[in-house]
Amino acid sequence: MSDSFFQVIARHQPKEGQLETVLELLAELTAATRTEPGCLSFEYFRNVENPDEIVIVECFVDAAGFAAHREAEHFTRIGVEQIAPLLQARSSSKAVATVV
């Protein structure tokens, strides 16, 4: 890993009754994303304080790696077309993280 990387922390709140479907789709998206050349890691978790919320932690080599991820076929097909309509709320924060 280089001295810095591009990190995204996303939070997804599925609509009522859609949590399991979103988790299944995220498993598929995760497997595909991890094969991207610019992806360092891609993981998702259920929020301990709010089990209906999913937290996604994404690390890419740089902003260009993240941009390539957003243009990937699997991101459009799974993330945009299948997951996004099942969410009642979502947010994300992006940062360049430095390894100390």
C-alpha positions as CSV (number, residue, x, y, z in Angstrom):
1,M,0.0,0.0,0.0
2,S,1.3,3.5,-0.8
3,D,1.6,6.3,1.8
4,S,-1.9,7.5,1.1
5,F,-5.2,6.2,-0.4
6,F,-8.7,7.4,-1.3
7,Q,-11.3,6.3,1.2
8,V,-15.1,6.4,1.1
9,I,-17.4,5.6,4.0
10,A,-21.0,5.2,2.8
11,R,-24.1,4.6,4.8
12,H,-27.2,2.9,3.4
13,Q,-30.6,2.8,5.0
14,P,-32.7,0.2,3.1
15,K,-36.5,0.7,2.8
16,E,-38.7,-1.4,5.1
17,G,-38.4,-5.1,4.2
18,Q,-35.4,-4.6,1.8
19,L,-32.4,-5.2,4.2
20,E,-31.8,-8.8,3.2
21,T,-32.1,-8.1,-0.5
22,V,-29.6,-5.1,-0.2
23,L,-27.2,-7.3,1.7
24,E,-27.4,-10.0,-1.0
25,L,-26.8,-7.4,-3.7
26,L,-23.9,-5.9,-1.8
27,A,-22.2,-9.3,-1.6
28,E,-22.3,-9.5,-5.4
29,L,-21.1,-5.9,-5.7
30,T,-18.3,-6.5,-3.2
31,A,-17.0,-9.5,-5.1
32,A,-16.9,-7.6,-8.4
33,T,-15.4,-4.5,-6.9
34,R,-12.5,-6.3,-5.2
35,T,-11.3,-7.4,-8.6
36,E,-10.9,-3.8,-9.8
37,P,-7.2,-2.8,-10.3
38,G,-7.7,0.4,-8.2
39,C,-9.5,-1.2,-5.3
40,L,-7.4,-1.8,-2.1
41,S,-10.4,-3.0,0.0
42,F,-14.2,-3.0,-0.1
43,E,-16.1,-4.1,3.0
44,Y,-19.6,-3.7,4.4
45,F,-21.0,-4.0,7.9
46,R,-24.3,-3.8,9.8
47,N,-24.2,-0.8,12.2
48,V,-24.1,-2.1,15.8
49,E,-26.1,0.9,17.0
50,N,-28.6,0.7,14.2
51,P,-28.8,-2.8,12.7
52,D,-31.0,-1.6,9.8
53,E,-28.1,0.6,8.5
54,I,-25.3,-0.7,6.4
55,V,-21.8,0.9,6.5
56,I,-19.6,0.4,3.5
57,V,-15.8,1.1,3.8
58,E,-14.1,1.5,0.4
59,C,-10.4,2.1,-0.2
60,F,-8.9,2.8,-3.6
61,V,-5.4,3.6,-4.7
62,D,-6.4,7.2,-5.5
63,A,-9.3,9.3,-6.7
64,A,-8.9,8.0,-10.2
65,G,-9.4,4.4,-8.9
66,F,-12.6,5.5,-7.2
67,A,-13.8,7.2,-10.4
68,A,-13.1,4.0,-12.4
69,H,-15.2,2.1,-9.8
70,R,-18.1,4.5,-10.4
71,E,-17.8,3.9,-14.1
72,A,-17.6,0.1,-13.8
73,E,-20.4,-2.0,-15.4
74,H,-21.1,-3.9,-12.1
75,F,-21.4,-0.6,-10.2
76,T,-24.0,0.7,-12.6
77,R,-25.9,-2.6,-12.9
78,I,-25.9,-3.5,-9.2
79,G,-25.2,-0.3,-7.2
80,V,-27.2,2.2,-9.3
81,E,-29.9,0.1,-10.9
82,Q,-30.6,-2.5,-8.2
83,I,-29.5,-1.2,-4.8
84,A,-30.2,2.5,-5.0
85,P,-34.0,2.1,-5.6
86,L,-34.2,-0.1,-2.4
87,L,-32.8,2.6,-0.2
88,Q,-34.7,5.2,1.8
89,A,-31.6,7.1,2.7
90,R,-27.9,7.1,1.9
91,S,-24.9,9.3,2.6
92,S,-21.1,9.1,2.1
93,S,-17.9,10.9,3.0
94,K,-14.7,10.9,1.0
95,A,-11.2,11.5,2.2
96,V,-7.6,11.0,1.2
97,A,-6.2,9.0,4.1
98,T,-2.5,8.9,5.0
99,V,-0.8,5.8,6.4
100,V,1.1,6.9,9.5
